[in-house]
Amino acid sequence: MKKLIIVGAIASCLASNMASAANYVIDTKGAHAFINFKIKHLGYSWLHGRFNQFEGEFNYDAKKPNDSAIKLVIDTGSIDSNHAERDKHLRGKDFLNVSKYPKAKFESTDITFNDATKGTVTGNFTLHGVTKTIHFDIQKLGEGSDPWGGYRTGFEGNTKIKLADYGIEYDLGPASTHVDLGLYIEGIRK
C-alpha cells in the first residue's frame, strides 16, 4: 500500500509538471502572426515586405521559460513587397530561387530569458539551401484567455541576417548587404 501511495504521488507530480508546459500553434489562419523584413534601398530609404504564408508552433511555460522551443516553416514564394514585378525578381534565381528552395526553416536550439518578458532565441535558420545559426532578441507581449474559450501567448522577435551568408550575392550596393527580420506571433494553446 505504501508503494502505491509513493508511485501515485510521483505520477501526480509528473502529470502536474507536464500540464504546466503548453504547446501552441502559431495563429497564421487568423492573421495574428507576421514575418516582416526590411532592407535599405540604395542607402536612401527602406524597402519593406513580408512573407504571407508560414506555419509553426512553439512550447512555452511561464514557470520555466528557458525550456521553451519554436519551429517555423516559411513558404518563400509568398514574399510580398507590395510590387508584383519586384516580387517576381525576388522569387527568381538572383535572390530566393523559390523553384529550387521553396521553404525556409527556423528551429530553436536555445531560448534564454533575461527576465519575465525579454530574452534571446538561438537556432538554425535555413534559407536558400544554407543553414546558419542566428539569434533573435525576443519580447513576450502577453498571455491570457481569448473570447472564444482558448488561451493565447504572444511574442515578437528581431534579428539581422547577411544575404551573402545564405549564398544571395546579388549586388544591391554597400548599404543593402543585410536584411532586418521581424517575427510577430500569437500562439493558440493546443
MDTraj code that builds the backbone (N, CA, C; nanometers):
import mdtraj as md
import numpy as np

residues = "MET LYS LYS LEU ILE ILE VAL GLY ALA ILE ALA SER CYS LEU ALA SER ASN MET ALA SER ALA ALA ASN TYR VAL ILE ASP THR LYS GLY ALA HIS ALA PHE ILE ASN PHE LYS ILE LYS HIS LEU GLY TYR SER TRP LEU HIS GLY ARG PHE ASN GLN PHE GLU GLY GLU PHE ASN TYR ASP ALA LYS LYS PRO ASN ASP SER ALA ILE LYS LEU VAL ILE ASP THR GLY SER ILE ASP SER ASN HIS ALA GLU ARG ASP LYS HIS LEU ARG GLY LYS ASP PHE LEU ASN VAL SER LYS TYR PRO LYS ALA LYS PHE GLU SER THR ASP ILE THR PHE ASN ASP ALA THR LYS GLY THR VAL THR GLY ASN PHE THR LEU HIS GLY VAL THR LYS THR ILE HIS PHE ASP ILE GLN LYS LEU GLY GLU GLY SER ASP PRO TRP GLY GLY TYR ARG THR GLY PHE GLU GLY ASN THR LYS ILE LYS LEU ALA ASP TYR GLY ILE GLU TYR ASP LEU GLY PRO ALA SER THR HIS VAL ASP LEU GLY LEU TYR ILE GLU GLY ILE ARG LYS".split()
xyz = np.array([
    [0.0824, -0.1193, 0.0000],
    [0.0000, 0.0000, 0.0000],
    [0.0872, 0.1263, 0.0000],
    [0.1949, 0.1233, 0.0788],
    [0.2853, 0.2376, 0.0868],
    [0.3497, 0.2658, -0.0495],
    [0.3866, 0.1566, -0.1221],
    [0.4463, 0.1724, -0.2546],
    [0.3471, 0.2357, -0.3515],
    [0.2204, 0.1954, -0.3435],
    [0.1189, 0.2520, -0.4319],
    [0.1012, 0.4012, -0.4068],
    [0.1069, 0.4432, -0.2820],
    [0.0934, 0.5848, -0.2488],
    [0.2117, 0.6631, -0.3045],
    [0.3333, 0.6095, -0.2893],
    [0.4536, 0.6767, -0.3410],
    [0.4487, 0.6860, -0.4931],
    [0.4122, 0.5746, -0.5602],
    [0.4021, 0.5737, -0.7066],
    [0.2953, 0.6736, -0.7511],
    [0.1838, 0.6761, -0.6809],
    [0.0770, 0.7708, -0.7129],
    [0.1230, 0.9148, -0.6965],
    [0.1994, 0.9436, -0.5919],
    [0.2491, 1.0791, -0.5676],
    [0.3470, 1.1206, -0.6770],
    [0.4357, 1.0289, -0.7174],
    [0.5318, 1.0583, -0.8246],
    [0.4577, 1.0846, -0.9561],
    [0.3592, 0.9992, -0.9867],
    [0.2819, 1.0157, -1.1101],
    [0.2075, 1.1485, -1.1093],
    [0.1542, 1.1848, -0.9937],
    [0.0822, 1.3113, -0.9816],
    [0.1752, 1.4304, -1.0058],
    [0.2973, 1.4244, -0.9499],
    [0.3956, 1.5323, -0.9708],
    [0.4344, 1.5433, -1.1179],
    [0.4574, 1.4276, -1.1818],
    [0.4939, 1.4291, -1.3232],
    [0.3814, 1.4869, -1.4073],
    [0.2588, 1.4471, -1.3798],
    [0.1440, 1.4984, -1.4548],
    [0.1297, 1.6483, -1.4336],
    [0.1526, 1.6938, -1.3112],
    [0.1430, 1.8364, -1.2811],
    [0.2477, 1.9159, -1.3578],
    [0.3719, 1.8632, -1.3636],
    [0.4789, 1.9309, -1.4377],
    [0.4496, 1.9346, -1.5869],
    [0.3958, 1.8247, -1.6410],
    [0.3650, 1.8194, -1.7834],
    [0.2494, 1.9138, -1.8168],
    [0.1527, 1.9238, -1.7254],
    [0.0366, 2.0086, -1.7515],
    [0.0750, 2.1562, -1.7555],
    [0.1803, 2.1951, -1.6824],
    [0.2163, 2.3364, -1.6789],
    [0.2830, 2.3822, -1.8086],
    [0.3512, 2.2909, -1.8798],
    [0.4082, 2.3259, -2.0097],
    [0.2959, 2.3253, -2.1120],
    [0.3006, 2.4166, -2.2074],
    [0.1934, 2.4252, -2.3060],
    [0.2506, 2.4322, -2.4468],
    [0.1835, 2.3625, -2.5368],
    [0.2175, 2.3676, -2.6779],
    [0.1202, 2.4614, -2.7476],
    [0.1732, 2.5440, -2.8379],
    [0.0936, 2.6433, -2.9080],
    [0.1105, 2.6279, -3.0584],
    [0.0023, 2.6509, -3.1314],
    [0.0067, 2.6612, -3.2765],
    [0.0053, 2.8099, -3.3098],
    [0.0962, 2.8524, -3.3950],
    [0.1016, 2.9938, -3.4331],
    [-0.0211, 3.0261, -3.5185],
    [-0.0915, 3.1318, -3.4811],
    [-0.2188, 3.1671, -3.5428],
    [-0.1978, 3.2439, -3.6731],
    [-0.1633, 3.1688, -3.7783],
    [-0.1477, 3.2303, -3.9101],
    [-0.2818, 3.2365, -3.9825],
    [-0.3737, 3.1459, -3.9501],
    [-0.5050, 3.1454, -4.0166],
    [-0.5884, 3.2656, -3.9749],
    [-0.5748, 3.3077, -3.8514],
    [-0.6493, 3.4226, -3.8032],
    [-0.5770, 3.5542, -3.8263],
    [-0.4674, 3.5485, -3.9011],
    [-0.3880, 3.6679, -3.9330],
    [-0.3396, 3.7396, -3.8077],
    [-0.2905, 3.6596, -3.7109],
    [-0.2335, 3.7167, -3.5887],
    [-0.0860, 3.6817, -3.5769],
    [-0.0222, 3.6631, -3.6908],
    [0.1211, 3.6331, -3.6923],
    [0.1801, 3.6881, -3.8224],
    [0.3015, 3.7415, -3.8117],
    [0.3638, 3.8051, -3.9271],
    [0.5145, 3.7807, -3.9267],
    [0.5705, 3.7622, -4.0456],
    [0.7154, 3.7645, -4.0643],
    [0.7430, 3.8781, -4.1611],
    [0.7997, 3.9842, -4.1090],
    [0.8280, 4.1038, -4.1880],
    [0.9778, 4.1168, -4.2130],
    [1.0124, 4.1928, -4.3158],
    [1.1527, 4.2217, -4.3409],
    [1.1663, 4.3641, -4.3903],
    [1.2868, 4.4177, -4.3755],
    [1.3193, 4.5458, -4.4369],
    [1.4673, 4.5445, -4.4737],
    [1.4965, 4.6144, -4.5822],
    [1.6334, 4.6256, -4.6312],
    [1.6495, 4.7670, -4.6853],
    [1.7678, 4.8218, -4.6690],
    [1.7934, 4.9575, -4.7205],
    [1.7863, 4.9558, -4.8731],
    [1.7245, 5.0581, -4.9286],
    [1.7204, 5.0757, -5.0730],
    [1.8201, 5.1842, -5.1112],
    [1.9356, 5.1405, -5.1611],
    [2.0423, 5.2306, -5.2054],
    [2.0966, 5.3208, -5.0946],
    [2.0603, 5.2896, -4.9706],
    [2.1044, 5.3724, -4.8599],
    [2.0198, 5.4972, -4.8408],
    [1.9114, 5.5121, -4.9206],
    [1.8293, 5.6330, -4.9152],
    [1.6993, 5.6139, -4.8381],
    [1.6484, 5.4903, -4.8398],
    [1.5209, 5.4630, -4.7743],
    [1.5131, 5.3133, -4.7430],
    [1.3992, 5.2691, -4.6927],
    [1.3787, 5.1281, -4.6599],
    [1.2789, 5.0654, -4.7569],
    [1.3073, 4.9416, -4.7942],
    [1.2111, 4.8588, -4.8662],
    [1.1543, 4.7615, -4.7629],
    [1.0229, 4.7619, -4.7475],
    [0.9566, 4.6741, -4.6514],
    [0.8822, 4.5627, -4.7240],
    [0.8692, 4.4501, -4.6581],
    [0.7920, 4.3397, -4.7133],
    [0.7610, 4.2371, -4.6073],
    [0.7005, 4.1269, -4.6504],
    [0.6649, 4.0195, -4.5571],
    [0.6496, 3.8884, -4.6318],
    [0.6413, 3.7820, -4.5570],
    [0.6076, 3.6510, -4.6110],
    [0.4644, 3.6221, -4.5684],
    [0.3775, 3.6020, -4.6667],
    [0.2354, 3.5864, -4.6370],
    [0.1976, 3.4474, -4.5890],
    [0.2791, 3.3471, -4.6175],
    [0.2436, 3.2098, -4.5799],
    [0.3570, 3.1444, -4.5020],
    [0.3245, 3.1041, -4.3810],
    [0.4166, 3.0272, -4.2981],
    [0.3350, 2.9551, -4.1922],
    [0.3980, 2.8619, -4.1279],
    [0.3314, 2.7892, -4.0195],
    [0.4348, 2.7555, -3.9143],
    [0.3869, 2.7275, -3.7958],
    [0.4805, 2.6932, -3.6897],
    [0.4109, 2.6651, -3.5588],
    [0.4929, 2.6302, -3.4634],
    [0.4434, 2.6015, -3.3295],
    [0.5530, 2.6330, -3.2292],
    [0.5122, 2.6514, -3.1053],
    [0.6103, 2.6719, -3.0007],
    [0.5602, 2.6114, -2.8709],
    [0.6541, 2.5904, -2.7812],
    [0.6274, 2.5378, -2.6487],
    [0.6704, 2.6452, -2.5503],
    [0.5843, 2.6748, -2.4533],
    [0.6172, 2.7799, -2.3580],
    [0.5517, 2.7515, -2.2237],
    [0.6275, 2.7708, -2.1173],
    [0.5796, 2.7590, -1.9800],
    [0.6353, 2.8789, -1.9040],
    [0.5475, 2.9651, -1.8548],
    [0.5915, 3.0870, -1.7853],
    [0.6763, 3.0559, -1.6628],
    [0.6578, 2.9369, -1.6030],
    [0.7373, 2.8990, -1.4858],
    [0.8757, 2.8500, -1.5245],
    [0.8904, 2.8023, -1.6474],
    [1.0190, 2.7532, -1.6975],
    [1.0414, 2.8061, -1.8390],
    [1.0510, 2.9366, -1.8561],
    [1.0593, 2.9925, -1.9921],
    [1.1834, 2.9491, -2.0696],
    [1.2915, 2.9159, -1.9992],
    [1.4142, 2.8757, -2.0690],
    [1.4062, 2.7343, -2.1265],
    [1.2965, 2.6631, -2.0973],
    [1.2740, 2.5315, -2.1577],
    [1.1902, 2.5424, -2.2845],
    [1.1632, 2.6622, -2.3305],
    [1.0780, 2.6853, -2.4473],
    [1.1474, 2.6426, -2.5762],
    [1.0684, 2.6289, -2.6828],
    [1.1203, 2.5930, -2.8148],
    [1.0247, 2.6457, -2.9206],
    [1.0765, 2.6690, -3.0408],
    [0.9937, 2.7162, -3.1524],
    [1.0431, 2.6556, -3.2827],
    [0.9481, 2.6278, -3.3736],
    [0.9781, 2.5811, -3.5088],
    [0.8910, 2.6594, -3.6062],
    [0.9502, 2.6987, -3.7186],
    [0.8791, 2.7714, -3.8237],
    [0.9164, 2.7152, -3.9600],
    [0.8189, 2.7119, -4.0511],
    [0.8434, 2.6795, -4.1911],
    [0.7792, 2.7902, -4.2736],
    [0.8593, 2.8526, -4.3592],
    [0.8154, 2.9686, -4.4372],
    [0.8087, 2.9318, -4.5848],
    [0.6987, 2.9656, -4.6491],
    [0.6838, 2.9497, -4.7937],
    [0.7519, 3.0707, -4.8593],
    [0.8707, 3.0498, -4.9157],
    [0.9472, 3.1623, -4.9704],
    [0.8777, 3.2269, -5.0906],
    [0.7954, 3.1500, -5.1599],
    [0.7217, 3.2042, -5.2741],
    [0.6144, 3.3041, -5.2338],
    [0.5860, 3.3125, -5.1041],
    [0.4818, 3.4044, -5.0569],
    [0.5376, 3.5433, -5.0245],
    [0.6622, 3.5690, -5.0656],
    [0.7211, 3.7005, -5.0391],
    [0.6354, 3.8097, -5.1030],
    [0.6179, 3.9184, -5.0301],
    [0.5287, 4.0253, -5.0752],
    [0.5904, 4.1598, -5.0363],
    [0.6389, 4.2324, -5.1354],
    [0.6953, 4.3656, -5.1109],
    [0.6039, 4.4751, -5.1657],
    [0.4809, 4.4379, -5.1966],
    [0.3798, 4.5312, -5.2466],
    [0.4143, 4.5848, -5.3860],
    [0.4850, 4.5011, -5.4646],
    [0.5195, 4.5396, -5.6019],
    [0.5403, 4.4105, -5.6814],
    [0.4478, 4.3790, -5.7716],
    [0.4461, 4.2494, -5.8402],
    [0.5748, 4.2193, -5.9170],
    [0.6270, 4.3159, -5.9909],
    [0.7489, 4.2916, -6.0690],
    [0.8699, 4.2684, -5.9788],
    [0.8800, 4.3460, -5.8716],
    [0.9902, 4.3258, -5.7772],
    [0.9779, 4.1887, -5.7117],
    [0.8558, 4.1493, -5.6725],
    [0.8357, 4.0187, -5.6087],
    [0.8751, 3.9048, -5.7020],
    [0.8461, 3.9208, -5.8312],
    [0.8872, 3.8204, -5.9295],
    [1.0399, 3.8080, -5.9315],
    [1.1090, 3.9212, -5.9269],
    [1.2554, 3.9203, -5.9239],
    [1.3062, 3.8569, -5.7945],
    [1.2450, 3.8907, -5.6809],
    [1.2870, 3.8342, -5.5524],
    [1.2671, 3.6828, -5.5469],
    [1.1662, 3.6313, -5.6176],
    [1.1414, 3.4865, -5.6203],
    [1.2383, 3.4135, -5.7143],
    [1.3045, 3.4882, -5.8016],
    [1.3905, 3.4290, -5.9036],
    [1.5292, 3.3909, -5.8538],
    [1.6140, 3.3520, -5.9485],
    [1.7473, 3.2990, -5.9178],
    [1.8414, 3.3995, -5.8535],
    [1.8204, 3.5289, -5.8764],
    [1.9081, 3.6298, -5.8167],
    [1.8939, 3.6358, -5.6640],
    [1.7766, 3.5956, -5.6139],
    [1.7503, 3.6089, -5.4698],
    [1.7075, 3.4759, -5.4078],
    [1.5788, 3.4538, -5.3916],
    [1.5316, 3.3373, -5.3157],
    [1.5313, 3.2067, -5.3946],
    [1.5251, 3.2140, -5.5270],
    [1.5223, 3.0950, -5.6123],
    [1.4192, 2.9944, -5.5606],
    [1.2945, 3.0382, -5.5540],
    [1.1896, 2.9580, -5.4893],
    [1.1595, 2.8273, -5.5613],
    [1.1895, 2.8185, -5.6907],
    [1.1667, 2.6907, -5.7594],
    [1.2610, 2.5831, -5.7057],
    [1.3796, 2.6232, -5.6629],
    [1.4761, 2.5283, -5.6067],
    [1.4666, 2.5201, -5.4544],
    [1.4359, 2.6321, -5.3898],
    [1.4292, 2.6388, -5.2427],
    [1.2936, 2.6959, -5.1996],
    [1.1892, 2.6149, -5.2065],
    [1.0541, 2.6667, -5.1783],
    [1.0261, 2.6949, -5.0313],
    [1.1103, 2.6455, -4.9427],
    [1.0860, 2.6634, -4.7994],
    [1.2100, 2.7186, -4.7298],
    [1.1867, 2.8012, -4.6323],
    [1.2887, 2.8430, -4.5361],
    [1.2425, 2.7888, -4.4016],
    [1.3373, 2.7568, -4.3130],
    [1.3008, 2.6961, -4.1844],
    [1.3820, 2.7560, -4.0711],
    [1.3185, 2.7619, -3.9554],
    [1.3887, 2.8011, -3.8342],
    [1.3501, 2.7039, -3.7241],
    [1.4502, 2.6556, -3.6504],
    [1.4261, 2.5693, -3.5347],
    [1.5200, 2.6119, -3.4223],
    [1.4606, 2.6443, -3.3088],
    [1.5419, 2.6923, -3.1967],
    [1.6264, 2.5805, -3.1384],
    [1.7434, 2.6190, -3.0876],
    [1.8310, 2.5272, -3.0149],
    [1.8461, 2.5708, -2.8696],
    [1.8132, 2.6984, -2.8425],
    [1.8231, 2.7507, -2.7066],
    [1.7370, 2.8760, -2.6943],
    [1.6684, 2.8876, -2.5820],
    [1.5941, 3.0098, -2.5507],
    [1.6314, 3.0494, -2.4093],
    [1.6776, 3.1732, -2.3947],
    [1.7190, 3.2227, -2.2639],
    [1.6483, 3.3538, -2.2356],
    [1.5683, 3.3547, -2.1307],
    [1.5019, 3.4774, -2.0880],
    [1.5880, 3.5462, -1.9832],
    [1.6083, 3.6768, -1.9998],
    [1.6837, 3.7565, -1.9030],
    [1.5951, 3.7989, -1.7868],
    [1.4672, 3.8142, -1.8149],
    [1.3685, 3.8460, -1.7123],
    [1.2364, 3.7852, -1.7573],
    [1.1256, 3.8289, -1.7004],
    [0.9964, 3.7669, -1.7301],
    [0.9495, 3.7889, -1.8736],
    [1.0012, 3.8921, -1.9408],
    [0.9490, 3.9221, -2.0746],
    [1.0528, 3.9307, -2.1849],
    [1.1814, 3.9462, -2.1540],
    [1.2815, 3.9663, -2.2591],
    [1.3863, 3.8561, -2.2576],
    [1.4314, 3.8209, -2.3777],
    [1.5326, 3.7168, -2.3867],
    [1.5902, 3.7056, -2.5261],
    [1.6540, 3.5913, -2.5508],
    [1.7192, 3.5626, -2.6786],
    [1.6864, 3.4210, -2.7218],
    [1.6505, 3.4070, -2.8487],
    [1.6307, 3.2756, -2.9098],
    [1.7480, 3.2503, -3.0023],
    [1.8109, 3.1360, -2.9880],
    [1.9174, 3.0921, -3.0774],
    [1.8663, 2.9696, -3.1524],
    [1.8979, 2.9616, -3.2810],
    [1.8529, 2.8454, -3.3560],
    [1.9128, 2.8401, -3.4942],
    [1.8742, 2.7363, -3.5668],
    [1.9239, 2.7140, -3.7020],
    [1.8227, 2.7668, -3.8030],
    [1.8696, 2.8573, -3.8883],
    [1.7853, 2.9161, -3.9922],
    [1.8361, 2.8676, -4.1263],
    [1.7468, 2.8061, -4.2040],
    [1.7808, 2.7555, -4.3366],
    [1.7112, 2.8423, -4.4405],
    [1.7896, 2.9011, -4.5290],
    [1.7393, 2.9865, -4.6361],
    [1.8267, 2.9650, -4.7583],
    [1.7645, 2.9495, -4.8748],
    [1.8405, 2.9388, -4.9994],
    [1.9372, 2.8202, -4.9948],
    [1.8958, 2.7136, -4.9244],
    [1.9764, 2.5918, -4.9157],
    [2.0925, 2.5971, -4.8187],
    [2.1036, 2.7037, -4.7408],
    [2.2139, 2.7208, -4.6454],
    [2.1561, 2.7316, -4.5047],
    [2.2188, 2.6621, -4.4103],
    [2.1761, 2.6677, -4.2704],
    [2.2835, 2.7365, -4.1880],
    [2.2412, 2.8366, -4.1120],
    [2.3309, 2.9110, -4.0233],
    [2.2620, 2.9285, -3.8885],
    [2.3435, 2.9442, -3.7847],
    [2.2906, 2.9755, -3.6523],
    [2.2668, 3.1252, -3.6431],
    [2.1460, 3.1626, -3.5984],
    [2.1134, 3.3039, -3.5800],
    [2.0564, 3.3240, -3.4397],
    [2.0470, 3.4495, -3.3998],
    [1.9945, 3.4866, -3.2682],
    [1.8858, 3.5918, -3.2870],
    [1.7743, 3.5727, -3.2193],
    [1.6647, 3.6699, -3.2173],
    [1.6571, 3.7313, -3.0793],
    [1.6486, 3.8631, -3.0700],
    [1.6079, 3.9269, -2.9451],
    [1.4567, 3.9156, -2.9392],
    [1.4039, 3.8647, -2.8277],
    [1.2596, 3.8442, -2.8185],
    [1.2000, 3.9182, -2.6994],
    [1.0704, 3.9410, -2.7111],
    [0.9958, 4.0001, -2.6012],
    [0.8590, 3.9323, -2.5943],
    [0.8227, 3.8893, -2.4749],
    [0.6887, 3.8359, -2.4536],
    [0.5943, 3.9548, -2.4428],
    [0.4870, 3.9509, -2.5217],
    [0.3927, 4.0616, -2.5238],
    [0.2769, 4.0421, -2.4266],
    [0.2415, 3.9168, -2.4019],
    [0.1319, 3.8901, -2.3097],
    [0.0756, 3.7509, -2.3284],
    [-0.0123, 3.7134, -2.2363],
    [-0.0824, 3.5862, -2.2481],
    [-0.2122, 3.5930, -2.1702],
    [-0.3068, 3.5072, -2.2103],
    [-0.4339, 3.5032, -2.1398],
    [-0.5427, 3.4384, -2.2232],
    [-0.6602, 3.4319, -2.1642],
    [-0.7761, 3.3725, -2.2302],
    [-0.8267, 3.4631, -2.3413],
    [-0.8791, 3.4012, -2.4478],
    [-0.9390, 3.4786, -2.5548],
    [-1.0923, 3.4695, -2.5459],
    [-1.1653, 3.5485, -2.6227],
    [-1.3117, 3.5485, -2.6132],
    [-1.3787, 3.4204, -2.6627],
    [-1.3035, 3.3304, -2.7252],
    [-1.3611, 3.2094, -2.7835],
    [-1.3307, 3.0838, -2.7019],
    [-1.2839, 3.1009, -2.5796],
    [-1.2583, 2.9867, -2.4922],
    [-1.1180, 2.9293, -2.5034],
    [-1.0318, 2.9927, -2.5794],
    [-0.8941, 2.9456, -2.5946],
    [-0.7994, 3.0235, -2.5048],
    [-0.6721, 2.9914, -2.5171],
    [-0.5690, 3.0594, -2.4398],
    [-0.4564, 3.0945, -2.5357],
    [-0.4058, 3.2174, -2.5291],
    [-0.3070, 3.2666, -2.6250],
    [-0.1857, 3.3270, -2.5538],
    [-0.0717, 3.3179, -2.6228],
    [0.0508, 3.3829, -2.5780],
    [0.1160, 3.4472, -2.6997],
    [0.1670, 3.5709, -2.6825],
    [0.2253, 3.6426, -2.7948],
    [0.3673, 3.6877, -2.7687],
    [0.4484, 3.6862, -2.8758],
    [0.5887, 3.7266, -2.8703],
    [0.6232, 3.8073, -2.9942],
    [0.7295, 3.8846, -2.9843],
    [0.7909, 3.9439, -3.1019],
    [0.9411, 3.9234, -3.0927],
    [1.0037, 3.9126, -3.2094],
    [1.1483, 3.8935, -3.2139],
    [1.2082, 3.9641, -3.3339],
    [1.3342, 4.0034, -3.3205],
    [1.4021, 4.0747, -3.4284],
    [1.5453, 4.0253, -3.4422],
    [1.5907, 4.0195, -3.5670],
    [1.7283, 3.9822, -3.5951],
    [1.7701, 4.0451, -3.7270],
    [1.8961, 4.0285, -3.7606],
    [1.9508, 4.0803, -3.8868],
    [2.0347, 3.9691, -3.9478],
    [2.0174, 3.9451, -4.0782],
    [2.0983, 3.8438, -4.1461],
    [2.1730, 3.9077, -4.2631],
    [2.2891, 3.8513, -4.2924],
    [2.3696, 3.8959, -4.4060],
    [2.3325, 3.8088, -4.5258],
    [2.2896, 3.8703, -4.6347],
    [2.2453, 3.7949, -4.7519],
    [2.3536, 3.7019, -4.8056],
    [2.4769, 3.7477, -4.8098],
    [2.5861, 3.6662, -4.8640],
    [2.6086, 3.5388, -4.7820],
    [2.5747, 3.5421, -4.6526],
    [2.5883, 3.4213, -4.5694],
    [2.4991, 3.3087, -4.6194],
    [2.3948, 3.3441, -4.6931],
    [2.2997, 3.2449, -4.7454],
    [2.3124, 3.2284, -4.8964],
    [2.4258, 3.2678, -4.9509],
    [2.4518, 3.2487, -5.0938],
    [2.3750, 3.3434, -5.1840],
    [2.3188, 3.4500, -5.1279],
    [2.2486, 3.5508, -5.2076],
    [2.3447, 3.6682, -5.2245],
    [2.4039, 3.6765, -5.3431],
    [2.5128, 3.7718, -5.3625],
    [2.4836, 3.8775, -5.4686],
    [2.3572, 3.8940, -5.5020],
    [2.3186, 3.9983, -5.5964],
    [2.3573, 4.1336, -5.5380],
    [2.4263, 4.2155, -5.6170],
    [2.4794, 4.3425, -5.5658],
    [2.3699, 4.4490, -5.5591],
    [2.3317, 4.4821, -5.4376],
    [2.2330, 4.5879, -5.4143],
    [2.2993, 4.7147, -5.3616],
    [2.4316, 4.7152, -5.3571],
    [2.5046, 4.8295, -5.3043],
    [2.5475, 4.8063, -5.1609],
    [2.6457, 4.8840, -5.1144],
    [2.7050, 4.8616, -4.9822],
    [2.6091, 4.8837, -4.8645],
    [2.5008, 4.9562, -4.8849],
    [2.4068, 4.9811, -4.7750],
    [2.3030, 4.8700, -4.7620],
    [2.3043, 4.7753, -4.8576],
    [2.1964, 4.6762, -4.8639],
    [2.2471, 4.5327, -4.8556],
    [2.3441, 4.5088, -4.7701],
    [2.4005, 4.3741, -4.7570],
    [2.3288, 4.2899, -4.6523],
    [2.2519, 4.3548, -4.5645],
    [2.1832, 4.2848, -4.4560],
    [2.0326, 4.3106, -4.4623],
    [1.9567, 4.2144, -4.4132],
    [1.8111, 4.2255, -4.4050],
    [1.7708, 4.2165, -4.2585],
    [1.6857, 4.3078, -4.2155],
    [1.6264, 4.3008, -4.0817],
    [1.5009, 4.2148, -4.0901],
    [1.4917, 4.1163, -4.0017],
    [1.3746, 4.0284, -3.9964],
    [1.3001, 4.0524, -3.8660],
    [1.1681, 4.0586, -3.8754],
    [1.0839, 4.0730, -3.7572],
    [0.9810, 3.9614, -3.7537],
    [0.9695, 3.8976, -3.6401],
    [0.8748, 3.7884, -3.6201],
    [0.7759, 3.8315, -3.5126],
    [0.6482, 3.8312, -3.5474],
    [0.5431, 3.8737, -3.4556],
    [0.4399, 3.7612, -3.4511],
    [0.4337, 3.6907, -3.3384],
    [0.3491, 3.5719, -3.3335],
    [0.2547, 3.5724, -3.2150],
    [0.1377, 3.5159, -3.2401],
    [0.0408, 3.4890, -3.1360],
    [0.0086, 3.3409, -3.1474],
    [0.0290, 3.2668, -3.0410],
    [0.0041, 3.1239, -3.0433],
    [-0.1228, 3.0878, -2.9692],
    [-0.1948, 2.9883, -3.0203],
    [-0.3137, 2.9357, -2.9558],
    [-0.2764, 2.8031, -2.8897],
    [-0.3004, 2.7924, -2.7613],
    [-0.2655, 2.6704, -2.6878],
    [-0.3468, 2.5538, -2.7419],
    [-0.2769, 2.4417, -2.7659],
    [-0.3426, 2.3199, -2.8161],
    [-0.4270, 2.2560, -2.7076],
])
top = md.Topology()
chain = top.add_chain()
for i, resn in enumerate(residues, 1):
    res = top.add_residue(resn, chain, resSeq=i)
    for name in ("N", "CA", "C"):
        top.add_atom(name, md.element.get_by_symbol(name[0]), res)
traj = md.Trajectory(xyz[None], top)
